[in-house]
Amino acid sequence: MFMRNGQVSDAPFSLHGTNISERSSYVYIGREVNTANDLAPELSRRKREVWGASKSVEEIAKKTKNVRLRAHLFDSTVLPALTYASETWAIRKQDEHAISVTRV
């Protein structure tokens, strides 16, 4: 599989006679990359990851009254799931809003 940028022709791509399929998006090192450079699909993925991370510690968090432990669970599992690769994001105002209203 491969993706094109605007610098190359639309000709089919093959390697040793085998046609290679073209993709408009793929996940690379845990981050969704797409030809439109649209962050929305990646934010949706991050929200699903947050849901999974919060579910993994939900029972423990409900059982403990220790606020520090609950904060540590959030900081060590949920927050990294949301912010993974965020240093590479080109965030717009609408993306900022989408992140800020993510429910855990």
Buried (B, 14 or more C-beta within 10 A) or exposed (E): EEEBEEEEEEEEBEEEEEEEEEEEBEEEEEBBBBBEEEBBBBBEBBBEBBBEBBEEBEEEBEEEEEEEEBEEBBEEBBBEBBEBEBEEBEEEEEBEEBBEEEEB
